[in-house]
Amino acid sequence: RRDKVLALLFPPPPPPDGRKSRRASVHHLSRARCPPPAPDLHLPPPHLPSRVRSPGSSPAAAAVRLPRLSAGDEMAALGGCAVLLAAALLLSAPAATEAYDSLDPNGNITIKWDLKEWTPDGYVAMVTIYNYQQFRHISAPGWQLGWTWAKKEVIWSMVGAQTTEQGDCSKFKTNPPHCCKRDPTVIDLLPGTPYKDQVANCCKGGVISTFNQDPANAASSFQISVGLAGTTNKTVKVPKNFTLKTPGPGYTCGRATVVRPTKFLMGDGRRTTQALMTWNVTCTYSQFLAQKTPTCCVALSSFYNNTIVGCPTCSCGCQNNNTHPGSCVNPNSPYLQSAIDGPGKYTGQPLVQCTSHMCPVKVHWHVKLNYKDYWRVKVTITNFNYRMNYTDWNLVVQHPNFNNITKLFSFNYKPLSPYGGRISKLVAL
């Protein structure tokens, strides 16, 4: 469906103390970066069956209660809205520091290499990508992992993933390697891959959930056999210049760091084995890197006023943009289907419906009711991007009264405490 509707209801606030009313902000989440949570923190994931489909389908709804507000407070609640969708859509002000996300300061994606055995000219390793972010998952078409070899290594074979290019393997007369490039790019295999080509946690098309949402699907793994490499802990050289690409920019990866070897628990739970060598790479998300231009906008309204404060003109771009011609299409255009169908049409760049704001996503924050015991907010999310159906998306909302939520309709929610506070003003829906 094209639109999503959310309503929030909250209990009455404490007696006024003369302080200035606090603003609310809505962050509509992404597709989309702490050390791993303890096992008891791996909560059951919220079920998010709904979708925000491309333009041309209809809305769904949800509701939550907030404390009763005065008219001035209601507009303050409207004033700080910002949204971030399941594809890293952020409207809030970006941090000046690279590789830092103010909504999830401790979140990261950790890439772990565990060397399992030595071979005559190298090693076999299990590589696992863990998503330790609170709400930002990696959606289709999935992750792409790249690096540069420290020496002249080659990839003899892979299970559970593949490189995008083989490279020049002409010096190998027989049995050429899987990849001879010095800077390979690896992608996940698709669902339905034959079992002989699979390992645990592979073959999901590069889609990775978060530990907050779905711990069982918060990791992606593949096995790699490396040749022309060292065959001992002292002669193996770790790769460098790691990159993690997802639908949309924003991730920065640090250097590979050799850490204590990983221990693996055997099936009966009474014996552990140990990796020959382990190194980690940490990748973090930066709103500053991701948001060169806005990718969504927010419209505001309330029940006591017929006026809707719509998205400003050219919020995300303008229709007569000479640098990106053909970036929008009218819904009744005869060329619409040819522009969005067929192989190779997905380029990562949105193709949006022609509007005054030119944003792929619009969020409408509406104060619907203000009763004695509670006030209610309805949020409508509209997808104007013809090239993307946002599935398994999150809505992150920030408000000073979110610790007083009494009811939420249609969606599940989870409080987020990015800075460790007991009272959360940030929730994921």
Secondary structure, 3 states (H helix, E strand, C coil): CCEEEEEEEECCCCCCCCCCCCCCEEEECCCCCCCCCCHHHCCCCCCCCCEECCCCCCCCCCEEEECCCCHHHHHHHHHCCCCCCCCCCCCCCCCCCCCCCCCCCCCCEEEEEEEEEEECCEEEEEEEEEECCCCCCECCCCCEEEEECCCCCEEEEEECEEECCCCCCCCCCCCCCCECCCCCEEEECCCCCCHHHCCCCCCCCCCECCCCCCHHHCEEEEEEEEECCCCCCCCCCCCEEEEEECCCCCEEECCCEEECCCEEECCCCCCEEECCEEEEEEEEECHHHHCCCCCEEEEEEECCEEEEECCCCCCCCCCCCCCCCCCEECCCCCCHHHHHCCCCCCCCCCCEECCCCCCCEEEEEEEEEECCCCEEEEEEEEECECCCCEECCCEEEECCCHHHCCEEECCCCEEECCCCCCCCCEEEC
